Amino acid sequence: MKHLTLIALTLMFNSDLFAEPELTGTPGELTGYLQDIPQTVRITGKAEKKIPADRAIIHLNVTTEGRSLAEALSENRTLRAEITKNLLSTGLSTNHIRAAQFSSTPESGFFSDKVRKYTVKNGMKITVTNEDEFRSVAELIDAKEKVSYQKTEFELSTKKETERQLLAEACRDAVAKKALYETELLVTLTPVRFYDGTVANTQPRTQSLRMKKDAYSSFSLSESDSYSPPVQFDEMKFHATLAIDYRLQTN
């Protein structure tokens, strides 16, 4: 019982120690106290830029089957070597042709656990920088039944420099807003902290590109089309945001 009493008293004293301080005084004294508390305001700077992508990474899958895993692997390797040879003949360099993900799947019969066949899937990433290279890859996909299109990612070779310029522009935007508020609201704003800026970008869409089997996306044209329109890399949109906290003082 003594132990329970001691614990209860300890909890009471601890609750007093960690309680919020009580503010007492006349209304005028409380107003003066609140006025002395530093006030801050957060200003956000923003910047945006649209720049055409200058390279695209086309993702392909090469899928082969065989009664044995070795057979499926061998056919897949042969087909990928043929694809690489064809692309090199169009002017692409070896560092623009890369291997991607790999998977192999055994398939059993309905009434037996014995493996009936193996399916091997190898990914390839093809980097192109102009319309002719893009179309060469599209024609290769049309010609190879075991090659399928997956997706296209667009990149900008000057991405880092563009991000640096946008962050600088976002800083200038925040400073310009600060100057405007000080002039129009008759206050003084003193910077106390800032938050690391971020830059995001959105992927562009291409114009239609003719590929087999409806091409899984906006790349396809109808069967009645007798030609494919030019491929153009659309603009990438970059957005930069930066936040700065200022101490607010009235003049």
N, C-alpha and C positions, 0 to 999 in steps of 0.2 A: 504494500500500500504506500509506503514511504517512497519507493522508487517511482510509482505512478504519479505521486504528487510532485516530485522533483522534475519529472519529464514535462508535466503540464506547465510548471512555472518557467522552465527553460523555453518552451515554445512561446509562451506569452512574451517573455523578454525579447526573443528573437524577432517576433512579429513587430515589436515596437522599433527595433533597430533598423529593419528593412522597410518600414512604412514610408510613404511619401511625406515630405515636410509640409507642415500646415502653415498656410499663409494667413496672417492676421494683421489688422490695421484698419485705418480709415479708408474710405473709397479713394481719396486723393493719394494716400501713400501707396495703395495697391496699383493705381494707375501709373505712378512714377516708377514702381518696381517693374511693371510689365514693359514700360517704354525703354528701360535699360537693357532688356533682353535682346541680343543681336538678332536681326531679322535677315533672312536670306531669300534670294529669288533665283530660280534656275532659268537660264536662257539656252535654247537649243539652236545650234547652227546646222544648216542643211545645204547640200550641194547635189546636183544631178548632172549627168553627162551621158550622151548617146554616141557610141562609137561602133562602126561596123566591125564585126568579127573578121579576123584575117586568117583563121584556120579552123578546120572542122575535123573531129575525130569520129569516124564511122565505125560502129561496133557490128561485127559479123559473127555468126556461128557456123561452124563447119561440122556437120553431123553425118556420121557413117555407121554402118551396121555390119556385123559379121558373126559367123557361128562360133568363133572363138574371139577372145579379147585381143589376141595378137593380130588376128585378121582385121578387126575393126580399127585397131591402132595403126596398122600399116597403111590401110586405105586412107585414113584420116591424114596421116603424115604426107602421103603422096599427093593428096588433093591440096593440102596447104602449101606444099612446095610448088605445085603448079600455079596456084593463085599468086604466090610471091613472084614467080618468074614472069607471069603476065603483067603484074603491076610494075615490076622493074623495067619491063620493056616499054612502058608508057612514060617513063621518066621519073617515077617515084624512086626515092633512095631507100636503102635498107633500114635506116633509122626511123622511117615513117611507117614501117610495118612491124607490128609487135604482137606477140602472143598474149592472150588474156586468160580467162578462167578455163579450167579443164574439168570434165566429169565423165564417168563411165557408169553405165547402168545395165546390170544383167536382167534378162527377162525369162521367166520360167514358163513352162506349159501349164495348161489348166488342170491337168490331172497328174502332174509330176513336179517334183522340186528340181528336176534337172533343168539346167539353164539351156534355153532354146536359142537365144542369140544375145549378143552384147551390143549396146549402143554407146558410141563414144562421141562426145561433143567438145569441141575446142573453140575457144573464142579468139577472134583476131581484132586488132584495133588498127585502122588505117587512117593516117593523118594526111589531109589534103589541104591545099592552100589556094586553089583556083577552080574555076568551072570545069576545065578539061580533066583535071584529076578526079574531081567529084563524079563526072560522068563516066570515067573509066571504071570506077568502082561499081557504079550502078549497072553498067553493061555486063560486068563480070558476074554480078548477082543474078541478072537475068539469064545468063548462059549456064550457070551451075545450079542444078536442081538441089544439090545437097548443101548449098550455101544460103543462109537466110539473113535478112537484115534485122537488127535489133533496135538500134537508136543512133542518134547523132548528137554529139556534144560540141559546142562552139567555144572557142578560146580567143583571147586577145594577147598577142605577144608582148605588148607594152602594159600589161595589167598592173604591175607593181608601180610603175611611174604614174599611171592614171589614178590609182588609189591614193598615192601621195599628193597629187595635185588636188584631188577632190577633198581630202582632209584639210589641206591648207585653205581651200575655198570655204569649207564649212566653218573653219576658225574665223575667217574674215566676215562671214555672215553673222556669226554670234557677236563679234566685236561691233559690227555695224548696228545691230539691234540694241546693244548696250548703249551706244552713243545716242541713238534715237530716244530711248527711254529716259536717259539722263536729261536730255534737252527738253523733251515734251512734258515730262512728269516732275521736273525740278528735283531730282534726286541724285545721289552719288552712289555708284556701284563699284565695289572693290572685289576683285576675284579672290576666292578663298579655296576653291578646288575645281578640278575638271575631271571628267570621266572619259576614259579611252574611247576614241571615236571608232565607229564601225563603218565598213563599206560592203554593200551587198550588190549583186548583179543578177539580172534576169536573162535567161537564155533566149536568143532570137528564134524565129521560125524561118524556114526556107521556103522558097517557091516550090511548086510541084516538081517532082522528079520521078521519072517513070521507072518502076521496079515491078518485079513479078508478084503475083498472088496478092494484089491490092497493097502491097508494101507496108502493111500494118499501120500506116500513118498518113499524114497529109502529103507524103511524097508521091502517091499514086495518081495516075490519070485513068480515065475511062478507056475501054478497049477501042472506042471510036476515034480517039486522038491519034493522029498520024505523026505527031512529033512531040518532043518535050520542050517546054520553054526554058530559057536560060536559068541556070542556078545562080542565085545571088545570096551572099551571106548578109543577113539582115543586121540591124543595129543591136548591140548589147547595151542595156541600160544599167548604169552604175548609180547607186544612191549612197551618199555619205551623211552620217549624223554624228554630232558632237555636242555634249552638254557641259555647261560651265555654271557653277554656283557662285553668286555674288553676294557680298554683304551690303544690305540696303541702308542708306542713311538719307534722311530728309534734309534738304538745304534750308 
